[in-house]
Amino acid sequence: MIPSMGISVSGISKHQLRLDVISNNIANVNTTGFKSGRANFKDMLYLARESNRFCQSGNGVAVSEISNNFTQGVIQPTGRNLDLAIDGNGFFGVIDDNDELKFTRDGSFHLDAEGYLVNSSGLRVVDDGESEIQIDNDDLEEVQINQNGEIFVGKESTNDIIGLFNFTNLSGLTKVGDNLYSDNEASGERLAGEPGEEGLGVIRSGALEMSNTELTNEMTDLIVTQRGFQANAKVFTTADEVLQGIIELKR
């Protein structure tokens, strides 16, 4: 009975992990630019029973990966000039406190005291050459950004263009919190360019991209995951009862 108990424990723990992922998706249903995740399962090593390769039993379940869903979220108008949404592929680039480039779909930007374009955490936004963008103007109403990412003060261009970045394998990106991603070997080559070029999306000024969490799907997954958890817990208690019966037979 011991193997069945171990198998059911693997099912309980992995369904708990899937529940955690679903809970995070639901918690971030109103987080700007959030991309939902999904826990994917795989079966574990099979063992031959009675030295017969045609008689195999499994050892439970494992998590193969927690993948991210990078589908487009709804673009919601805000009427604020420095709120930017990416319509299509790509990420904004920002410089973090360690002078490293990070990536985000959250375009809720403003100007700091020095005129740098920054995100809600105060991290500076960069162009496609990874240079920080600074705007010498105090009147935010005059600052305009077109769909190609070019910045204007009034009718005059500042010659600054907001850069967008993309990757050959989006699933390889690492979530680091604060609506940021970091790249690594798994995310593949980093591609930089201007909005509207090289397969990159365009900028929608005065709008923000909402979370792509679909509550109806999450609630359905929540019910299925709960049932899976309950079924595995039932297997464990059944195996425990059978084991208890065997112990009592020896008395």
Buried (B, 14 or more C-beta within 10 A) or exposed (E): BEEBBEBBBBBBBBBEBBBBBBEBBBEBBEBBBBBBBBBEBEEEEEEEEEEEEEEEEEBBBEBEEBBBBBEBBEBEEBEBBBBBBBBBBBBBBBBBEEEEBBBBBBBBBBBEEEEBBBBBBEBBBBBBEEEBBBBEBEEEEBBBBBEEBBBBBEEEEBEBBBBBBBBEEBBBBEBEEBBBBBBEEEBBEBBBBBBBEBEBBBBBBBBBBBBBBBEEBBEEBBEEBBEBBEBBBEBBEBBBEEBEEEEEEEE
